[in-house]
Amino acid sequence: MRLGLAISFVLQCAMGNLLLGETNASAQEIGSSKELKIRDTEVAVILQRLGAKMETGLTLEQQLNYTKVFRRFDRDGDLRHSKEEYIKNGRYLTPQSRLGIFNASDADKDGFVTQAEYILNRIITDEAKSIIQDMDDDNDGKIQAGEFIEHAIPKLNSETLARDVFAALDTNRDGEIVVPEYLRVWGRWARAGKMSVQERIEKVTPSTDKKPRPDDEESRHELPQP
């Protein structure tokens, strides 16, 4: 069971590796808030029309699951993952892969991944995959341009906008998008012009990143360590 959870955690993080990089030219940064737009439509609005709820859609079950997985790998119990904990002492994937995952989750670049940062990353990643994979009509693991546009037109009310959104997600210009590819862009859009990670998560989970009470500490150590 421990191995299964560990593998699940690594795969989820790997699929949610929102790598830093340049966003497609179809999305342009404007203003000091660093908000992004495509054809004068803010990307936050685009994501909402496509079905994204982000942290406002977080359920109690999801919160408990994300928290449980995070704390299982928080070996010293300080409610944050250090580079040494995750990159140096990690046992799965390669050090380079673990570094990429860590950097993607570390939103404020302070060298630690807090529980709030982990939870928000999981929210964005899991929701994006759910929305986009529902467009995979032939279940081949890739979303073709035609599939995306057909599903997106009714939601975006514009074929032109649907095509431009796909072009922004299709960073290698091969006419199809796969999970790591579209998550890079989606993850940036989901964070554009927003309040801090901690503020976003505390609005829906007030106790996030606070030290556990004695009874919580006892129950935490009842979990088998990986």
N, C-alpha and C positions, 0 to 999 in steps of 0.2 A: 504493500500500500504506500509506504514511504517513497519507494522508487517511482511508482506511478504518479504521485503528486509532484515529485521533483521534475520528472520528464515533462509533465503537463505544464508546470511553471515555466520551464525553459522554452518550450515550444510556443507558449502564449507570448512570452517576452520577445522571442525571436520574430514571430509574426507581427509583433507590435513595435518593431524596431523603426521608430520614426526618425530616420537619419537626417542630419542637418545637410542642407544643400540649397541650391538655387531653385526657386519655384518657376514653373513654366512662364514664359513671357506673356501668356494670355492673362495672367494675374499680375496686376501692377500694384506696388506699394504706394500709398498716398498718405499725406499728412503725417503728423507727429505720432499718431496712434498706431502707425504701421498697419492699418487695416488694408485688406486686399479687396479688389473688385475685379469682376469680369463683366465687360460690357455695361459698366455703370451699376452693376448689381453687386452688393457686398457679399463676400464669400460666406459670411455668417448666415445671410438670408438664403443663399443657395443651399447650404447644408441643411437648414431648417426645412426648406421645400422638399429636399430629397428624403426627409424623414428623421434627421438627426435631432435628438433631444439633449445630448451630452449629459452633463451632470444632473440636469433637472429630471432626467428619466431614470436615475439610479434607484433601484429597488433595494429594500432592506436585505433581501437574500443575496444580491450582488455585493452589497457593501460588506456583509459578513464574510462572504467567500473571498473577496479581494483582501480583506484584512487578515483573514486566517492564513492565506498563502504568503502574504508579505511577512507576517510575524514568524512564520515557520523558518524563513531564511534569514531572519534578523537574529544572528547568533548571540550578540551581546545584549539584546533586549533594549536598545536605546531608541527604537522606533525609527531607525534610518539605516540604509545600506551604505557602507563605506566602500571605497574602491578596493580596499584590501579584502573585505568580506566577499564582495561579488566578483571582482576581476582576478585578483591574485589567488584567492582560495577557492574559487569556483571550480566545479568538477565537470561541467557540461559545456559543450561547444568549444570553440577555440578562445584563447585570451583576446584575440582581435575582435571576435564576435561579441564576447562579453563586454568589451570596452565600448563597442558601438551601441549595444543595448543600454548600457549604463548611461552613456552620454545623452542618448535620446530621452531617457526618463528624467535626467537631472536638469530640470527646467531653468533653475536659477544659476546653474554652473558653479555651485559652491563645493563640489566634490563629494556630495552625498545625495542619495535618493531617499527622500522622506516618504512616509506613508501616503501623504496627500499626493505627492508627485506620482507615486506608483499607481494609486487609485485612479487619478485623472488619465494617466496614460492607458490604463486598462479600459476605462470607459470609452475613450476616443477610439481605441483600436477595435474593441469588440463590436461597438456600434457600427463603425465604418465597414467592417467585414460583413456584418449581417445585412446592411443595406446594399452594398455592392454585389455580394455573392447572390443575392436574390435576383439579380439581373442575368445571372449565368444560365440561360435557358437550356443550353445543351450539356451543362454540368461537366465541362472540360477543364474547369479550374481557371479559365481565362475569360475575361469580358471583352467581347468584340465590340467595335465601334457601333455596329448596327444594334446590338443587344442593349448597350447603354443608352443610345439615343432613343430607341423605341420606348424604354421604360422611363426615361427622364423627361421626355416632351410633355406628358400630362402633368408632371409635377412642377416643371419650370415654365410651362406655358409658352415655350419658344423653342423651335427646332434649332435656330441659330445659337441660342444660349446653350442648349444641350450639347451641340457640337463643340462649342468653345470650352465648355467644362470638361468634356472628354479629352480634348486636345491638351488641356492643362494637366490632367491626370496621366496622360500617355506621355511620360517624360522621354522615352526613347523613340517615339514616333514610329512604332511598328504596327499601329492599328489595333492594338489590344492592350489591356491592362491586367496585371497580376497583383497579388496582395502586397508585397513589399513596395512595388512601384507606386500604387495609388495611395498607400498609407503615408508615404513621405509628404505628399502634397496635402492630403486630407488632414494630417496631423498639424501642419503649419496653419492651415485655414482654421482649424478648430481652436487654435490658440491666438489668432490674430486679433489685436485690439481688445483683448480681454483683461480682466483683473488678474491678480496673482493666483497661482495654483492653490495656495493655502486658503485664500478668500473664497475661491470658487467651490472648493470642497467643503469648507466649514459652513457654507450656506445650506448644504444638504446633509452634512454629517458633522455636527458641532464638536464632537469629541475627537476628531481625527488628529493624530500626531501629539496627543497628550499622553503623559506617562500613565500606564495602567495602574489602577488601584491595587492594593494588596491581594484582594480576592481575584482580580483579573490576572495578576502576576502568577498566582498559584495555578490558575487554570491554564495559562499560557505554557507553563513548564510541564503540564500534563501531556502536551502534544509531543509525540516522538520526534526527535531531532533528525534532520536529514543526514 
